[in-house]
Amino acid sequence: MDKNALFHKFVSFITSVHRVTDEMTKDVRPEGITDAQYKILEYIAVSQAVTLSEISGCMHMSMPNTSRELKKLTDKQLVEKTSISEDRRKQLIQLSEHGQAVMGQVFQLLQARFEERIRQVPEEELLDIERALGLLRSKLFM
């Protein structure tokens, strides 16, 4: 196996993922939400109950910037923080009920766009895609 060629295919794949992500998430951001805030909301929606440091690390943002964006999202009643009983200084951040509703609408739109994208894909290939996604996630994106 030529690992150099595999690496280049991986880089090309990642680039394609970013491009398709941009295409699919275009115009889905709720009004009054910045790109950074949307990405945080999306991360929380998928991960649920995360810490400030997890968000900061995933978003490649400093802790103060992440904290500031979370404050704005809290003010908009999209996220809420709860203290961890073992360490009251540490807080878990999750979507509020309103945030869940907002992101539910976003994901419905994304699902419709996804279904349109795979509309012509035969069932057998959809199964291949599902297996490939599972393999990629377990081996490269864990």
Helices and strands as residue ranges (DSSP letters): H 3-25, H 35-47, H 52-59, H 63-75, E 79-84, E 87-95, H 97-117, H 123-139
